[in-house]
Each structure stands twice: as C-alpha cells, then as structure tokens.
C-alpha cells in the first residue's frame, strides 16, 4: 500500500447502497481514491446476511464488493440519525443509493433536499427500471434486467434455440450497470470541475443491460435474431467448446480468414472444419490441444473452474490476486483492481469494513461532535456499539 495521489482522493462519497449493483459502483470509486463511507443501520445492511458462504460474519460477496470502504451506522428512522446523515452529506461530494424508487423521498432526502444541503452534490440514483416510466416501481435484481434485455434468452439460444432460456453465470446484470454507474459519476465530476454544477444521475439496470446487447441493434436493423442470422449466413470460422480426451474442456476460436487458413495449414487439410477439429480434440488431452494451438498462435483456452483461475500463472504474474487480512475472516487473496495505470495504479488499501468500524471517525473527527455526544448516540441506539 502507498500514499500516492489518486484521481479521486479529494472526493467523499456517501454510500447508501446494498447487495451488488450499488456496492460494485462505489468500490470502483474507492479504488480510485475516493473516501467512500458506507452508511447502514445499526443492525447491519441486508448484504451482510447469508445462510451460506459466510466468512468472518459476512458472505463472500460482501468481501468482494466492499474493499477500501469506511463504514458508519446510523438509524435514519431516528430524527437525530437522519440529521447526522444530512450533516455528512453537506461535507460530501457524491451520494449513491440503490433503494426502491421513492425511498429517498420518503426519508426526506430527495434530490431537491440534497441540493439544498449541498448545491453541487452529485446524486446517483441506481434502480432496476429507472426513476420514470411505467415499470419504475417494479422490484429488480440482476437476473430481471438480464431477462428483459434479452440476454437470458440469447444465452439459451446459444446452447439450443429450441430449448429453455439460460441465466448468465454470476450477476452481470449488477456488475455491468455498476461499472457504468461509476463511469457516469466520474463524468458528472468532470462536468462539475468545469462548471461548478452538480446533477442527478438516473441509472437503470434494464437500460444499461439493453445497451450492452448488440443483438438489439441486429433486430432494429434487420428484424432477425442472432440464431436466424446464423442460419441465413453461416459463419466461416472454426471453433466452439470441445471435450478433450481427459474429460476437460477447451474453447477454440479460429474465426478470421487468417486464423482459418492457419488452422488448415496446421493440420495440412484444406477441408479442415469444426467436425474434424472436434474429432482431434477428443483424441488428445486438453493440455496437448492448448499447447498445439498456442504454438500456432491460434485463439484457444482451457475451460477453467474457479480453482484453476486462482492458480493460473499469468494472472499471478499480472498481480491479480493480493493477500490481505480481514480482522475476522483472516488472511486471503483478494482480487486486485483489473487494469494497470502507469501513474495512479489503484490498490487494495483495506478489507471490507466491519459494521460501524468508522463511527467515531465520522461522528467526532469528520463532523466535529464531542465524545459525550458520540457516547450518547450509542446509548440511544442511533449508532451501533463498536
């Protein structure tokens, strides 16, 4: 860990998010140097709860999504707690939340109120369907956005066009929109740098997942699905998922004309095709297949399970895993920030926070309250005992 200057090290974020969509967004900001203060009730946010995959009292997803953050507990149903939150917002640059539409307004923290507290505030409202439109009050998770943006149907079509839809692994309906939300916030900061103006950002999972889907443009232009396009104009490449002799799988993707020519020269067969490639793979181990095609400079990869990804030497050389220590979960190798910057490389500065671990810092140091006031808040249940 270093103390080098970072792009957002003069920015403070009030993080009122939970689960995946919002926390991923705010963690991106924290990696870039922003002081991200997670705000949750004294009893803890819902993303601290799980019946499985729990390490150090919280699920693995909480560890994954909340690196580099501070944590304060506030009972905002209590008038004192709400006032403290407002004081924190006055001293901050950004507010991010992914509650149900209307929840902030019911708390008395709509954008009109936030602007009064801090005229140049950047307010990011993350939701499933946006703050407007006929679906705005619907509940959503990643898989809901994936379903309605056609990703789920298209994933199934890639396996069997006549079969059922198949959900995407993990929660890319959260992670993708969360990344875009961070980009939107940084863009709004750039606008504020130039004009002094804050603004509200309305970020919807469905909008963003739709924007990721190139098949939507195919439909708008040609009124056809990718499967219909493939039937009408079969591609000339050679590739796919193939099971090797040792039971392991490989992914091969020779799709450009040059790659196809290379493949056919490699096997000394001008008629070499997908069926012949599949036969070759079944007669060799996955390592033999990968080694041969890598040597020929053709796109190929073994199909990894998570344990294989964690053991991969290339990822190790790229320093994609770094050992950190959580006060309750102990030492483990966390996933490092995924791109390299020559001047301002983001680093893991701290593990996911304990509940209310920074209460005293926020109440006393940041807001300037007395030790007596702080202790009284604990007694009243406005903040957690830490």
C-alpha positions in Angstrom: 0.0 0.0 0.0 1.2 3.5 -0.8 0.1 7.1 -0.1 0.4 8.2 -3.7 -2.0 10.8 -5.1 -5.1 9.3 -6.7 -7.6 10.7 -9.2 -10.5 10.9 -6.7 -8.6 11.4 -3.4 -10.3 14.7 -2.8 -13.8 13.2 -3.2 -16.1 11.9 -0.5 -18.9 9.5 -1.2 -21.9 8.8 0.9 -22.6 5.2 0.0 -26.2 4.2 0.8 -26.1 1.1 -1.4 -26.5 -2.6 -0.8 -26.3 -6.0 -2.4 -24.3 -5.9 -5.7 -25.2 -3.1 -8.1 -24.5 -0.2 -5.9 -21.6 -1.6 -3.8 -19.7 -2.5 -7.0 -20.1 1.0 -8.3 -18.9 2.7 -5.1 -16.0 0.2 -4.7 -14.8 1.4 -8.2 -14.7 5.0 -6.8 -13.0 3.8 -3.6 -10.3 2.1 -5.7 -9.7 5.4 -7.5 -9.0 7.1 -4.2 -12.4 8.5 -3.1 -13.3 8.3 0.6 -16.3 6.0 0.4 -18.3 5.9 3.6 -20.9 3.1 3.6 -24.0 4.1 5.6 -26.1 1.3 7.1 -28.4 0.8 10.0 -27.1 -0.2 13.4 -28.3 -3.8 12.9 -26.4 -4.0 9.5 -27.4 -4.0 5.9 -29.1 -6.9 4.2 -26.0 -7.7 2.2 -24.3 -8.7 5.5 -26.8 -11.6 5.8 -26.5 -15.1 4.3 -27.0 -18.7 5.2 -24.0 -19.9 3.2 -20.6 -18.8 2.1 -20.1 -16.8 5.3 -16.5 -15.8 6.3 -15.8 -13.6 9.3 -19.5 -13.0 9.9 -20.4 -11.8 6.3 -20.9 -13.5 3.0 -18.1 -13.8 0.5 -19.9 -11.4 -1.8 -19.7 -8.7 0.9 -15.9 -9.2 1.0 -15.8 -9.0 -2.8 -17.8 -5.8 -3.2 -16.7 -3.6 -0.3 -13.0 -3.2 -0.4 -11.4 0.1 0.5 -14.5 1.5 2.2 -15.3 3.0 5.6 -18.5 2.2 7.5 -20.8 4.2 9.7 -24.0 3.0 11.2 -27.0 5.4 11.5 -30.6 4.7 12.4 -32.1 7.1 10.0 -35.6 6.4 11.3 -34.4 8.3 14.3 -34.5 12.1 13.8 -31.0 12.5 15.3 -29.7 9.8 13.0 -31.2 11.5 9.9 -29.8 14.9 10.9 -26.3 13.3 11.3 -26.7 11.8 7.8 -27.6 15.3 6.4 -24.5 16.8 8.1 -22.4 14.1 6.4 -23.9 14.8 3.0 -23.1 18.5 3.4 -19.4 17.5 3.7 -19.5 15.1 0.8 -19.4 15.3 -3.0 -21.5 12.3 -4.1 -24.5 10.4 -2.8 -25.1 6.9 -4.2 -28.2 4.8 -3.4 -29.9 1.8 -5.0 -33.1 1.7 -2.9 -36.6 1.3 -4.3 -37.8 4.3 -6.3 -39.3 6.8 -3.9 -37.5 5.6 -0.8 -35.2 8.6 -0.6 -38.1 10.9 -0.9 -39.9 9.1 1.8 -36.8 9.6 4.0 -36.9 13.3 3.3 -33.7 13.0 1.1 -35.0 13.6 -2.4 -32.8 15.4 -4.9 -34.5 18.7 -4.0 -33.4 18.3 -0.4 -29.9 17.1 -1.3 -29.4 20.2 -3.5 -30.3 22.4 -0.5 -27.8 20.6 1.7 -25.0 20.8 -0.9 -25.8 22.7 -4.1 -23.1 21.0 -6.2 -23.9 17.5 -4.9 -23.8 14.6 -7.4 -26.6 12.3 -6.7 -26.7 8.9 -8.3 -30.0 7.0 -8.1 -29.5 3.4 -9.1 -32.5 1.2 -9.7 -33.8 -1.7 -11.8 -36.0 0.3 -14.2 -35.2 4.0 -13.6 -36.9 6.8 -11.8 -39.5 7.3 -14.6 -41.5 5.1 -16.9 -44.3 2.5 -16.4 -42.1 -0.1 -14.7 -40.3 2.3 -12.3 -42.0 0.8 -9.2 -41.2 -2.8 -10.0 -38.6 -4.7 -7.9 -35.5 -5.9 -9.7 -32.3 -7.9 -9.4 -29.6 -8.6 -11.9 -31.4 -11.6 -13.4 -34.5 -9.4 -14.0 -32.5 -6.9 -16.1 -30.8 -9.8 -17.9 -34.1 -11.4 -18.7 -35.8 -8.3 -20.1 -32.7 -7.1 -22.1 -32.8 -10.5 -23.9 -29.5 -11.8 -22.5 -31.2 -14.8 -20.8 -33.0 -15.9 -24.0 -29.9 -15.4 -26.1 -27.7 -17.3 -23.7 -30.1 -20.3 -24.0 -30.3 -19.9 -27.8 -26.5 -20.3 -27.9 -26.9 -23.7 -26.4 -30.2 -24.8 -28.0 -32.5 -22.5 -29.9 -35.4 -24.8 -29.2 -34.5 -25.2 -25.5 -35.2 -23.1 -22.4 -33.6 -19.8 -21.7 -30.4 -20.0 -19.6 -29.3 -17.4 -17.0 -25.9 -15.9 -17.2 -23.4 -17.0 -14.5 -22.8 -14.6 -11.7 -24.7 -11.3 -11.6 -23.6 -9.3 -14.7 -26.9 -7.5 -14.6 -25.4 -5.9 -11.4 -21.7 -5.7 -12.2 -22.1 -4.2 -15.7 -24.6 -1.5 -14.6 -22.4 -0.8 -11.5 -19.4 -0.2 -13.7 -21.4 2.1 -16.0 -22.7 4.0 -12.9 -19.1 4.6 -11.7 -18.3 5.9 -15.2 -21.4 8.2 -15.1 -20.4 9.6 -11.7 -16.8 10.3 -12.8 -18.3 12.1 -15.9 -20.5 14.1 -13.7 -17.5 15.0 -11.5 -15.7 16.2 -14.7 -18.7 18.4 -15.5 -18.7 19.8 -12.0 -15.0 20.6 -12.3 -15.6 22.7 -15.4 -18.9 24.3 -14.4 -19.4 24.0 -10.7 -22.7 22.3 -11.3 -23.8 19.1 -9.6 -26.5 16.9 -11.1 -28.8 13.9 -10.6 -28.0 10.6 -12.3 -30.8 8.2 -13.1 -29.2 4.8 -13.7 -31.3 1.8 -14.6 -30.2 -1.8 -14.8 -32.5 -2.5 -17.7 -31.4 0.5 -19.7 -27.7 -0.4 -19.3 -28.1 -4.1 -19.9 -30.1 -3.3 -23.1 -27.2 -1.0 -24.2 -24.8 -3.9 -23.9 -26.8 -6.2 -26.2 -25.6 -5.9 -29.8 -28.4 -8.3 -30.8 -30.8 -5.4 -30.2 -29.2 -3.5 -33.0 -29.4 -6.5 -35.2 -33.1 -6.7 -34.6 -33.6 -2.9 -35.2 -31.7 -3.1 -38.5 -32.8 -6.5 -39.8 -35.7 -7.8 -37.7 -33.8 -11.1 -37.0 -32.3 -12.8 -34.0 -28.6 -13.9 -33.9 -29.8 -17.5 -34.4 -31.8 -16.6 -37.5 -28.8 -14.7 -38.8 -26.5 -17.7 -38.3 -29.0 -19.9 -40.2 -29.2 -17.4 -43.1 -25.5 -16.7 -43.2 -23.4 -19.4 -41.5 -20.0 -18.1 -40.4 -16.8 -19.4 -42.0 -14.9 -19.9 -38.8 -13.7 -23.0 -37.0 -14.3 -23.1 -33.3 -16.5 -23.9 -30.3 -16.5 -25.7 -27.0 -14.9 -29.2 -27.2 -14.4 -32.0 -24.7 -10.9 -33.4 -24.7 -9.7 -37.0 -24.1 -9.0 -36.4 -20.4 -12.6 -35.1 -19.8 -11.5 -31.5 -19.7 -13.0 -28.8 -22.0 -11.3 -26.3 -24.3 -12.6 -23.2 -26.1 -11.2 -22.7 -29.6 -12.0 -19.6 -31.7 -10.4 -19.5 -35.2 -12.9 -17.1 -36.8 -10.9 -14.7 -39.0 -9.9 -15.8 -42.5 -6.3 -15.7 -41.5 -7.0 -17.9 -38.4 -8.9 -20.4 -40.6 -6.0 -20.6 -43.1 -3.6 -21.1 -40.2 -5.7 -23.9 -38.8 -5.9 -25.7 -42.1 -2.2 -25.3 -42.7 -1.5 -26.6 -39.2 -3.5 -29.8 -39.9 -2.4 -29.9 -43.6 -6.0 -30.2 -44.7 -7.8 -27.6 -46.9 -11.1 -29.1 -45.9 -10.5 -28.9 -42.2 -13.7 -27.9 -40.4 -15.3 -27.9 -37.0 -16.2 -31.6 -37.1 -12.6 -32.6 -37.8 -11.4 -30.3 -35.1 -13.8 -31.8 -32.6 -12.5 -35.3 -33.5 -8.9 -34.2 -33.0 -9.7 -32.7 -29.6 -11.4 -35.9 -28.4 -8.3 -37.9 -29.2 -5.9 -35.6 -27.2 -5.7 -34.1 -23.7 -6.7 -30.6 -23.1 -3.1 -29.6 -22.5 -2.0 -31.1 -25.8 -4.7 -29.2 -27.6 -4.0 -25.9 -25.9 -0.2 -26.3 -26.3 -0.5 -27.0 -30.1 -2.8 -24.1 -30.8 -1.0 -21.7 -28.7 2.2 -22.6 -30.5 0.3 -21.9 -33.8 -0.8 -18.6 -32.4 -4.5 -19.5 -32.6 -7.1 -18.4 -30.0 -7.6 -21.2 -27.5 -8.2 -21.6 -23.8 -8.8 -24.3 -21.3 -12.2 -24.1 -19.6 -11.4 -23.2 -16.0 -13.2 -23.8 -12.7 -12.6 -21.1 -10.1 -9.8 -23.0 -8.5 -8.0 -23.1 -11.9 -8.4 -19.4 -12.4 -6.9 -18.7 -9.0 -3.9 -20.9 -9.8 -3.2 -19.5 -13.3 0.4 -18.3 -13.6 -0.4 -15.5 -16.0 -2.9 -13.9 -13.5 -0.3 -14.3 -10.8 2.3 -12.5 -13.0 -0.3 -9.8 -13.5 -0.7 -9.5 -9.8 -4.4 -10.1 -10.0 -4.5 -11.7 -6.5 -3.1 -9.9 -3.5 -3.1 -11.2 0.1 -5.0 -9.0 2.6 -6.1 -9.6 6.1 -9.6 -9.1 7.4 -9.9 -8.7 11.2 -12.5 -11.5 11.4 -12.1 -13.6 8.2 -8.3 -13.7 8.4 -5.9 -13.7 5.5 -7.0 -14.4 2.0 -6.0 -13.5 -1.6 -8.4 -10.8 -2.8 -8.9 -9.9 -6.5 -6.9 -6.9 -7.4 -8.1 -3.9 -9.4 -8.4 -5.1 -13.0 -6.5 -2.6 -15.1 -3.0 -1.1 -14.9 -2.2 2.6 -14.7 1.3 3.8 -15.1 0.9 6.8 -12.7 -2.1 6.2 -10.5 -2.4 2.4 -10.0 -5.4 1.6 -7.7 -4.5 -0.7 -4.8 -6.4 -2.5 -2.1 -6.0 -0.3 1.0 -8.4 -2.1 3.3 -10.6 -5.2 3.5 -14.4 -5.0 3.6 -15.4 -2.9 6.7 -16.7 -4.2 10.0 -20.2 -2.9 10.9 -19.8 0.6 12.3 -16.0 0.5 12.4 -15.7 4.1 11.5 -18.5 5.5 13.6 -16.1 7.6 15.8 -14.2 8.9 12.9 -17.3 10.1 11.1 -19.1 11.5 14.2 -16.2 13.0 16.1 -13.4 13.7 13.6 -15.4 14.5 10.4 -18.5 16.1 11.9 -16.7 17.6 14.9 -19.1 16.2 17.6 -17.9 15.6 21.2 -17.0 12.3 22.8 -20.0 12.7 25.1 -22.4 13.2 22.1 -20.9 10.1 20.5 -21.5 8.0 23.6 -25.0 9.3 23.9 -25.8 8.3 20.3 -24.7 4.7 21.2 -27.0 4.7 24.3 -29.9 5.9 22.2 -29.4 3.3 19.5 -28.7 5.9 16.9 -25.4 4.2 16.1 -24.1 0.7 16.8 -21.8 -0.2 19.7 -18.4 -0.8 18.2 
